[in-house]
Amino acid sequence: ARSMRVAIQGSGVAAAACARRLRATHDVTVFESGRGPGGRMSTRRSDGYQWDHGAQYFSPKTDAFSVAVSEWVEQGWCDAWAGEHCVWSSEGGVSPDPKAASGRTGSY
């Protein structure tokens, strides 16, 4: 296959997966306009608070995605998360997420 120069706009999960796959045979450059990588998976900070404004975590379900996530952990792009999974509602405030398994592992 012929090697090409490839530009990827954004650094969210889809862009990271695309860049990872293409870099095996192409010269890939990722462009990000935010302060750091992650796209909608990134953490926002303001006035002493921080929050995840997109997907708060993800859990790999396939071997291929698990391999990619292991590489991201090695690169320092994400880390295992052992926090409690919670939900918020205007009626009940913050409460444990009923869909989350207790002692959940494999969330990043």
C-alpha positions in Angstrom: 0.0 0.0 0.0 1.2 3.5 -0.8 1.9 5.7 2.2 0.1 9.0 2.4 0.1 12.0 4.6 -3.2 12.0 6.6 -4.7 14.8 8.7 -7.3 14.0 11.3 -9.3 16.9 12.8 -10.1 16.3 16.5 -8.8 13.9 19.1 -11.9 12.2 20.4 -12.3 8.4 20.6 -13.2 8.0 16.9 -10.2 10.1 15.8 -7.8 8.3 18.1 -9.0 4.9 16.8 -8.7 6.2 13.2 -5.2 7.6 13.8 -4.1 4.4 15.5 -5.2 2.2 12.6 -3.8 4.5 9.9 -0.4 5.1 11.4 0.7 1.6 10.6 1.0 2.5 6.9 0.7 6.3 6.8 2.1 9.5 8.2 -0.7 10.7 10.5 -1.1 14.1 12.1 -3.9 14.8 14.6 -5.1 18.4 14.9 -7.0 19.5 18.1 -8.3 22.9 18.8 -9.0 22.3 22.5 -6.5 22.6 25.3 -5.9 18.9 25.3 -6.9 15.6 23.7 -10.2 13.7 24.3 -12.9 15.6 22.4 -16.2 15.0 24.3 -14.4 12.5 26.5 -12.2 15.3 28.0 -12.6 16.8 31.5 -13.6 20.5 31.9 -12.3 22.6 34.7 -13.5 25.9 36.1 -13.5 27.7 39.5 -12.0 24.7 41.4 -14.5 22.2 39.9 -14.0 19.6 37.3 -16.5 17.5 35.3 -16.7 15.2 32.3 -19.1 16.8 29.9 -19.5 13.9 27.5 -19.2 10.2 28.1 -18.0 10.0 31.7 -16.4 6.5 31.2 -16.2 3.7 28.7 -15.9 0.0 29.1 -14.2 -2.0 26.3 -16.3 -4.9 25.2 -14.1 -6.4 22.4 -10.5 -7.7 22.5 -9.5 -5.2 19.7 -10.8 -2.2 21.7 -9.2 -3.5 24.8 -5.8 -3.6 23.0 -6.3 0.0 21.9 -7.3 1.1 25.4 -4.2 -0.6 26.8 -2.1 1.4 24.4 -3.8 4.6 25.4 -3.1 3.8 29.1 0.6 3.3 28.3 0.6 6.7 26.4 -1.0 8.4 29.4 -4.1 9.3 27.4 -6.5 7.6 29.8 -6.4 5.5 33.0 -8.6 3.0 34.8 -11.4 4.5 36.8 -12.5 3.1 40.0 -15.0 5.8 41.0 -18.7 5.2 41.8 -21.0 5.4 38.8 -23.8 7.9 39.6 -26.7 9.6 37.9 -28.3 13.0 38.4 -31.9 14.0 38.2 -33.7 17.2 39.1 -36.0 15.1 41.4 -33.5 13.0 43.2 -30.1 14.8 42.8 -27.1 12.5 42.7 -27.6 8.8 43.3 -25.9 5.5 42.4 -26.4 4.4 38.8 -28.8 1.4 38.9 -27.4 0.2 35.6 -23.8 0.0 36.9 -22.6 -3.2 38.4 -21.2 -2.9 41.9 -17.5 -3.2 42.0 -17.3 -2.6 38.3 -13.9 -3.1 36.7 -12.7 -2.2 33.3 -14.0 1.3 33.1 -11.7 4.1 31.8 
